[in-house]
Amino acid sequence: MNLALKTHEKDNIAIVFASEIKSGDIVSAIDKAGNKQNITATASIPYGHKIAIEPIPKDTTILKYGESIGISNKDIEVGEHVHVHNLESTRGRGDL
């Protein structure tokens, strides 16, 4: 079973933690209450990386653990791998 964890109710991503996900795989994103959302992965996603669990428009804050980890630099679809290619970090930057 392909699993991902939504760690906070505000999160728009989940963390892949069962194995590497292949494009086309069904991923069960589970929250702390045990609610499950099945998502079709649109790309391969390595263990420990993030998958979008809702549409994330360009310039939207990406939330992990209920905290901002950056801003989307393009539209991100449900099931997409969320990483440095579509996420611009805002942490530790003095220019923002």
PyMOL commands that set and color helices and strands:
alter all, ss='L'
color gray80, all
select strands_A, chain A and resi 3-5+13-16+26-30+36-40+50-52+61-64+67-72+81-82+87-88
alter strands_A, ss='S'
color yellow, strands_A
deselect
rebuild
show_as cartoon
